[in-house]
């Protein structure tokens, strides 16, 4: 499954961290995000940041994380790399 996760904690760091670095720090538990951290604890993985997910979301500075959950009994087919998504 693939979805989007708001990052309401990112707005505090928008001037000092690129969005993918913010995601990395949340994944490594160096930072806690009210929404993204909950998704990670539920077994989702944050793949990359995308701009414009919710353009008026000031807390997230308009950014979100693409998240995915892979069913261990049914892995994705070859060539299904979400990391190749455009970050525009």
C-alpha positions in Angstrom: 0.0 0.0 0.0 1.2 3.5 -0.7 0.0 6.7 0.9 1.0 10.2 2.0 1.9 11.4 5.4 1.7 14.9 6.6 4.8 16.1 8.4 3.4 18.8 10.8 6.7 19.0 12.6 8.6 19.9 9.5 7.5 23.6 9.5 9.8 24.3 12.4 12.8 23.0 10.5 12.0 24.2 6.9 14.8 26.8 7.1 17.5 24.4 8.3 16.7 20.9 6.9 15.8 19.6 3.5 12.6 17.6 3.7 14.3 14.2 3.0 16.8 15.0 5.7 13.9 15.6 8.1 12.4 12.3 7.1 15.7 10.6 7.7 16.0 12.1 11.2 12.5 11.0 12.0 13.2 7.5 10.8 16.3 7.4 13.0 14.3 8.7 16.0 16.5 11.8 16.2 13.3 13.9 15.7 9.7 13.1 16.4 6.9 14.1 14.1 3.3 13.9 15.3 2.0 12.1 12.2 5.0 10.6 10.4 6.4 9.0 13.6 3.0 7.3 14.2 3.0 5.9 10.6 6.5 4.6 11.1 5.5 2.9 14.4 2.6 1.3 12.6 5.0 -0.5 10.2 5.0 2.0 7.3 8.2 3.1 5.6 8.9 6.7 4.5 10.3 6.6 1.0 10.7 10.2 -0.1 9.4 13.7 0.3 6.9 15.3 -2.1 6.0 19.0 -2.3 2.4 20.2 -2.7 0.7 17.2 -1.0 -1.5 19.7 0.9 -0.3 23.0 -0.4 -2.0 25.0 2.4 -0.6 22.9 5.2 1.6 25.5 6.9 2.7 23.1 9.7 4.1 20.8 7.0 5.3 23.7 4.8 3.4 22.0 2.0 5.5 18.9 2.1 4.6 15.3 2.9 6.3 11.9 3.0 5.4 9.2 0.5 4.9 6.1 2.7 4.5 2.5 1.9 3.6 -0.7 3.6 4.8 -3.9 2.0 2.9 -7.1 2.7 5.6 -9.6 3.6 3.5 -12.3 1.9 3.2 -10.4 -1.4 6.3 -8.2 -2.2 6.0 -5.7 -5.0 7.0 -6.7 -8.5 10.4 -5.8 -9.9 10.6 -2.3 -11.3 8.2 -0.9 -8.7 10.7 1.5 -7.0 8.9 4.4 -5.3 12.3 6.0 -4.8 12.2 7.1 -8.5 9.3 9.4 -7.9 9.7 13.0 -8.9 10.2 15.4 -6.0 8.9 18.5 -7.8 
